Every structure is written in C-alpha cells, then in structure tokens.
Amino acid sequence: MPEVPEMEIYKNYLNQWVKEKSISHVNIFRAKSINLEITEFTRLVIGKQIKSISRQGKYLIFHLDDGHALLTHMMLDGRVFLLTNNSDSPQKNDVSQALYLQNEILISSAEDIRKRIKELPGKPSVVFGLSDGSILFFCKLTLGYLHYLDQEQLRTKLQELGRDPLDPNFSAQEFSQLLERKRGMIKPWLMNPKNIAGVGNAYSNEALFSAGVIPTRLISTLSHADKVKLFDSLVSIIRDSIRLGGDIEEPFAVWDDFTGGYNTYFKVYDRAGQPCFVCQEAIQRAEVGGRNAFFCPHCQH
C-alpha cells in the first residue's frame, strides 16, 4: 500500500508534469471509483484546469480552477501512470503513443488500453486526457477512489486525519504529547490515520526498528526519550525513502527509473527469516493489530 513517501513522490511528479494542464477528455471504466454519476462527474471535470497537486497523509488533492478538488486515495493496489506528450519526454515513442490514444480515449475499452500500453500498472479505473495531449491514468482503484469535492466536503474529509509526519510544524514534543495516557501497542497506534496520517505497515516497521522499539511494546511503557527517538526515526526514514524513490515497483511513466529505489533499503519489512543487518539474528514476523509486524528480537525491546 502506498504510504507517505510514495504519495509524496506522486505529488512531485504530478506537479512537474500535470500542473496547469486542463482536463480535455474523461473515460470512466469503474463507476464505483467516483462519487457522482458518470455523466455528471464528466460534465463537471472536463475543461477544468489543474492548478496544483498537494498531499495530506495518503491522499492526493488535485486543486481545480473552479474551486473544487479531486481527492484520491490509492488504498492497497491503486497506482497513477502518466503517458506524456511533451517535447522534453525522455521517451520519443511515448509522445506518438499519447497522441494516438488521446484521439481514441472516449471509445477505447480498458482491455484495449492495456494492450496498447504494456507498461500500464494495471487495469485503468479512471482516465483523463490532458490539454497537452498527455494522458493520466488512475489504475486499480478497486478499493481506492477519485472524488470530486467542494471545499467544505474536502475539509470535512481531511479533518479525519491526524498529524502529517512531514508537517514542518509537527515536532517530537507534540508527538510525545499525543502518546500521553494512550493504551495499547505502539504499532497499531502509529498506523491509525487518526493519530498519524499516512504511515502504514512498511514504514511503521522500519521506524520501530530504527528506534529499537518492538512493535508489541505498550505505549504506557515508552519513556520520553523513546518517543523522541521514534519520532526522529519515522521522519528520517520517510525523508530517506522520498529521496531514494519509495517502494512502489511500478513506474510513474515509461521513462521513470526513479520510483521504487527504496526497495533494497528496508531493514526489517518483508524480511522474515533473513538476518538482521545489525546483529545477524533472524528477523521475525508476527501479527500485531491484524497486520504483519517485522522485527528483530535482539535489537528491539
């Protein structure tokens, strides 16, 4: 599941390639992925300019020039893919392919599109043709969605989220205060978006390992120093992952060789049975709060 680093990388790419483009075509292949009737959604979205793209937690927000927003959540399998039509595109064939498909976007089936674009990271759910001839795909939104919201609806939705770990005003002191008088184990608390927005299974495991805290540790047993170290570890790992490409394997575009670069840097996540990089003890896996937890029994307490 994409977490803060992966969504931040998407945001950065989208602001580079999609910002200030207008939506000229819309094709909805999965009606359940949007919040309006297909004809209404299409009517409202076509012709709108994408002013900017922001992120909060695991959400991406496309800010439109009519004051509304498109809010998307990838959930488990969702992916974003761009077929560019730009003279600066590193892939020449990408340009002609985008122009050709742009002309047929309203009559092509999802299966036809997948046959034409071998690099597409899954079945398209929603497709936007953009004013520069490029095409933006929202793929595999089986659990995810793309909703057209007014500002009040957007505020209501985002109010459900806790603090974003990359918020420059979020401090170790505030993080420590959030944990005061909390019960239960630390890992499920970290993964609850009402507490910290955008931290999922992968980075909660990595932050806990870096801080030397076992995932089953009761919050009430954490010292102030433990909490500060955990906060610093979480922020540092998230920033490192963004810098190195995150852990989504599917590229953002056919020319993208950056996305997924953090895959080889995980210390414990998805490494059950393999030796710890610090002490050589075998990494263990256990179910904690309904999710797999990966940890070193020697390095974490």
N, C-alpha and C positions, 0 to 999 in steps of 0.2 A: 504493500500500500504506500503510495507517495506520502511523504511527510514534509515538514517544513523545508528541508534543503531542496527536495525535488520540485516543490511548488515554487520556491524562490527562483530556481533555475528556469522553470517555465515562464515565470513572470518576466525575468530579464530578457529572455529570447523574444517573448511576445512584444515587449516594449521596443525592442530593436527592429522587429520585422512587421508588426501588425499595427502599432500605434499610428493614429491619424489616418488610417485607411477606413473606407466606408464598406458596409456590407451590401453587396450588389445582388447576391443570389443566396437562397437558403434551400436546403434539402433536409427534411426530417425523416430519418429512417426508423426511429424508435420514439413513438409518441409519448411514452411514459417518461422519457428523459427530460421533457419540458413541462412547464406548469400551466400552459394555455392550450387551447385548441390549435392545431397546426396552422390553419388559415389565419387565425388571429395573431399567433406568435410571428408568423412570416410577415404579415402586414406591418406589425409594429417594429420589427427589426430591420427589414430591408430599407436601405437608404440612410441608415444611421451611421454616424462616424464614431469609431472607437477612439476616444480622447486619450485614454491611458489604461493601463492594467496594474492593479495593486493586488496585494496578498494579505490575508489575515488568517493565521493558522494554516489549515489545509485548503482554504478557499482561495480561488482566484476571482477577482472582480473586474469585469470589463466595464469601464465607465463610458457611457454613451453621450452623444451631444444633445440628446433630448432630456437629460437629467436623470434618466433611468439607468439601470445597471443589469448586466448579465452576470449572475452568480453561478459558479460551477464548483462542484466537488467531485473529485475523481473516485472516491471511495476505494475499493480494493483494486480493481483492474483498469480503471479509466486511464486514457492516455490522450495527449494532444500531439497532433502532427501537422506540419506546415509544408505544403508544396509551393515553393517560391516561384515567382515570376519577376525576377529582378536582375538587372544587368550585372549586379555585383555578386550574384549567386555563384558559389564555387563549383556548381554542377551544371554544365551547359544544358544537358538533356532535361534537367529539372524545369527549365524555362518553357521549352516547347511542350512538355507534358502538361504543365499547368495551363497553358493557353488552350490546348486541345480539350482538356477536361472541363475547363471553365465554361466552354460553349455548350457542354452537354450535361452540366451539373444537375439541371432540373429534370432530366429524363433518364439519367443513369440509375441503375439499381445498386444496392450495396455490394452485391456479388460482382457486378461489372467493375465497380471502382476497385475492389480488392484485386481483381485480375490484372487491371491496368497498373496498379501501384503495388508492386511486390513488397515494398518497404513499409507499407501501412501497418501500424502496430495492432491490428485487429479490425473487427467489423465496425464501420462507421455508424454512429448513432445520430449525429448532427453534423452538417457540413455547411460552411459559409464560403461563398465566393466573394473575394475582396476586390476593391476598386482598381488595384494594380495588376489584377489577373492572377494573383496567388490564391490558394485555397487552404482554408483552415478546417481541419478535421477534429472532431471530438469522438474518439473511438471507445468502444466497450463500456459505455455508460449503462451497464446492466443494473448496477446499484447506484451509480452516480447520476448527476443531473446537471442541467443548464437551465436556469430560471430567469425570466425577465421580471425585474422588481422595481418598484418606485423607491424613493429614498427612505420612506418610513418602513416599508417592508424589509429593505436591506438593513436598516438599523436594528430592527427587531430581531432579525436572524443573527446578526453579528453580536448582539448583546448576550447571546447564549454562550459566547466563548470566554474562556479565561485569558490570562495574560499571554501575549505572544513572546516567545523566548528571545526574539531579535528586537523587541521594542527597546530603543535606547534608554527609555526611562524606567525599564524594569531592572531592578537591582537584586543582588544577593540578599540584602537586608529584607526587601519586600518578599522575596521567595521564602526566606526563613519564617517570616511572619505568617505567610499563607499556610505553613505547615503546623503552626502552633495549635495545640489542642485537637489535632486530627488523629483519627484512629485508623486502624487497618495497615496494610502493607504498602510500602513505598511505590512499587512498580505500578500497580493499578491506579494509584493516585496520579502519578506522572502522565499516564496515558488517558486520563479523563479530560476531554477538551474543555470542560467547565472549570478546570483548575489551570492547566497549561494548554494553550491552543497549538495543535499541530504536531505533538510528539506522539509517536506510535510505538510499535513493538521494536523496531530496529534500533532507534536512537535512545529509547529508554534503557535497553540492554547495554548499549555502549556507554552511556553516561554513568550508569550504576557501576559498571566495571572500572571505568576510569577513576571514579570516586572511591572505589574499594568497598562499596555497599552492596550486599547481597539483595536480590530482588524481593525476597520474603521478609526483609527487615521491617519491623514495626516502626511506623513513623514516630511513635512516642519514645523510642529508644535513640533517635538521632540527636546528636549534640548540635549546637550552633555551628561548630566547625565542620561537622559532617554535611550540614545543609549548604553551607557556603561552598564547600568543595564540590558538592553535587551540582549546584547551580553553575559554577565556573566550568565544570566538565561538560555539562549539557550545552552551554553556549559555545564553548570552544569546539566541540565535536560537530555541532551544526554548521558553524562557520567553515570548518575544515572541509566538510562534505560539500558545501556550496562551492568552495574554491576548487575542489577536485572533480566535480561533476555529478555528485549524488549517486544513488544506487539503482535508478531505473535503467534497465538494459536496452529498452527501445529508444532510438534516437528521436530528436525533435523534428529533424528533417533528414533527407538523404545525405546531405553533406555534413551532418553533425557527428563529429568524432570526439566530442567532449562529454556528453551525457553518459553516465554510468561509470565514470572514472573512479568513484569511491568504493566500488565493489570489493576491491582487493585490500582495503584498509580496515575492514571490520575486525575487531579483536575477539569478540565472542558471538555476535549474532550469526545464527545459522552455522555454527562451527562445532556442534555437539560431537564429542568423541575425539576431536582434534586437540593437540597440545596447546596449552596457554603460552602465549608469546613471552610471558614474564617468568613463569615458574615451571613450565612444561607439564603441569598437571592437566589431565583431560578436562576439556570444557564439558559441563553437564547441561542437560535440558530438563526442565520441569514445568508443569502447568501452574501458572500463577494468575489468578483472576480471570481464568478462562482463556489465557493466551500462553504461548510458549515463552519461557524465560530461559535465557542462556547466560551462564555464569561460570566463574572459576571458583571452586570450593576452597581453594587455598588463598587466593588474593582478595576475596570478598567476604565480608563478615557482617 
